[in-house]
Amino acid sequence: SYELTQPPSVSVSPGQTARITCSGDALPKQYAYWYQQKPGQAPVLVIYKDSERPSGIPERFSGSSSGTTVTLTISGVQAEDEADYYCQSADSSGTHVFGGGTKLTVL
Amino acid sequence: QVQLVQSGAEVKKPGASVKVSCKASGYTFTSYGISWVRQAPGQGLEWMGWISAYNGNTNYAQKLQGRVTMTTDTSTSTAYMELRSLRSDDTAVYYCAREGEGYDYWGQGTLVTVSS
């Protein structure tokens, strides 16, 4: 079955830049989406179609794609950005899949 | 404003079934699909499947084929997810999510606990 691979954890100091990667063989052909989830809350979409930002999401969140890897970048990280982040995409049959999630710690 | 409101927490015994509802408001229900996503305690997100609110077409995760059924009632703008033959590892928070450009709106989640 199709898998998306994320690092389990990323740590950054406030004001620095956090980069979270997601790798998958189908990513050159399928869009990726990124979700932020804080404890006890439902996920929130922060990036769609690799690099588009929904309204209401701060400009410090951005997304990029290169080959089989997509990257969520958070510039000028703030304490409130501490959360779990999940990438999501689909395979050619339309089956959706999530990455395992990355815990972002703001030191 | 768009809202997805799910039914309340459930406690079920192994082997039983559970049906979770997701009532949509604030948009044209039949213009978007609904996906169901679950999250076991302390674990990541797992996609369960998708249903078109327009024509009822479905696409289920392979590991749940035969145990899950997703339906919609367009008269009440409500989506349903039924999971049968429950096991302890089905204990999770179950979310519905509208599929726009990504899962752009989510329900609040429904905790389903499977325990004898």
Boltz contact constraints between the chains, C-beta under 6 A:
constraints:
  - contact:
      token1: [A, 33]
      token2: [B, 102]
      max_distance: 6.0
  - contact:
      token1: [A, 42]
      token2: [B, 95]
      max_distance: 6.0
  - contact:
      token1: [A, 42]
      token2: [B, 106]
      max_distance: 6.0
  - contact:
      token1: [A, 42]
      token2: [B, 109]
      max_distance: 6.0
  - contact:
      token1: [A, 45]
      token2: [B, 102]
      max_distance: 6.0
  - contact:
      token1: [A, 45]
      token2: [B, 104]
      max_distance: 6.0
  - contact:
      token1: [A, 48]
      token2: [B, 101]
      max_distance: 6.0
  - contact:
      token1: [A, 48]
      token2: [B, 102]
      max_distance: 6.0
  - contact:
      token1: [A, 86]
      token2: [B, 45]
      max_distance: 6.0
  - contact:
      token1: [A, 94]
      token2: [B, 59]
      max_distance: 6.0
  - contact:
      token1: [A, 96]
      token2: [B, 47]
      max_distance: 6.0
  - contact:
      token1: [A, 98]
      token2: [B, 45]
      max_distance: 6.0
  - contact:
      token1: [A, 100]
      token2: [B, 44]
      max_distance: 6.0
  - contact:
      token1: [A, 101]
      token2: [B, 44]
      max_distance: 6.0
